[in-house]
Amino acid sequence: MKRNLPYLFTYLRHPELNIPNTSNSLEGIFTHIKKNIRLHGGLRIDQKLPMIEEFLRAK
């Protein structure tokens, strides 16, 4: 925490960058990925990784 504390409120110090103050948009993306992984629960990890990569490439 001490190492990253100076960066914690960057969005306040640089409003011109339009940095969001939450990580909700990222969490929404990861929710879709986790949902797809759960739907295909029988896949091995070497089969899941290409599915995740394709999903991220499409975004």
Backbone torsions as a table, in degrees:
resi	resn	phi	psi	omega
1	MET	NA	-41.5	-178.4
2	LYS	-60.9	-37.5	-177.0
3	ARG	-67.7	-35.5	-175.4
4	ASN	-99.9	-1.4	-178.3
5	LEU	-55.6	-40.7	179.4
6	PRO	-61.5	-22.5	-177.4
7	TYR	-95.8	-5.6	-172.9
8	LEU	-61.4	-39.8	-176.8
9	PHE	-112.8	35.5	179.0
10	THR	-58.6	-37.0	-179.1
11	TYR	-61.6	-26.2	177.6
12	LEU	-81.3	-36.3	-178.2
13	ARG	-76.1	-23.6	-177.0
14	HIS	-130.5	70.1	-177.7
15	PRO	-64.4	-22.5	-179.7
16	GLU	-66.9	-17.1	179.5
17	LEU	-84.2	-8.9	-179.7
18	ASN	52.3	45.7	178.7
19	ILE	-80.1	127.0	178.2
20	PRO	-66.1	148.6	-178.7
21	ASN	-90.8	3.5	176.6
22	THR	-132.6	170.1	176.6
23	SER	-107.2	21.7	-176.4
24	ASN	-58.7	-38.0	-178.8
25	SER	-65.4	-38.2	176.1
26	LEU	-67.4	-41.6	-179.3
27	GLU	-63.1	-34.0	177.3
28	GLY	-64.1	-40.9	178.2
29	ILE	-65.1	-45.8	-178.5
30	PHE	-66.7	-29.1	177.1
31	THR	-62.9	-42.3	178.7
32	HIS	-64.7	-41.0	179.2
33	ILE	-63.7	-46.9	-179.6
34	LYS	-62.8	-37.3	178.3
35	LYS	-62.8	-45.1	179.3
36	ASN	-65.1	-37.0	178.6
37	ILE	-66.4	-40.9	178.0
38	ARG	-64.6	-38.1	179.4
39	LEU	-63.4	-30.7	-179.1
40	HIS	-111.3	51.9	-173.8
41	GLY	-62.9	-21.9	-177.8
42	GLY	-82.8	-3.2	-178.4
43	LEU	-75.5	145.4	173.2
44	ARG	-77.6	164.1	-177.8
45	ILE	-59.7	-36.7	179.9
46	ASP	-70.4	-15.1	174.8
47	GLN	-94.0	-28.2	-179.6
48	LYS	-74.2	-38.3	-176.1
49	LEU	-58.7	-46.2	176.9
50	PRO	-62.0	-33.2	178.0
51	MET	-64.7	-42.8	178.7
52	ILE	-66.6	-43.8	179.6
53	GLU	-60.7	-42.6	179.2
54	GLU	-64.7	-40.8	178.7
55	PHE	-61.8	-45.0	-179.5
56	LEU	-68.6	-34.8	178.4
57	ARG	-65.9	-34.0	-177.6
58	ALA	-74.3	-19.4	-176.9
59	LYS	-80.5	NA	NA
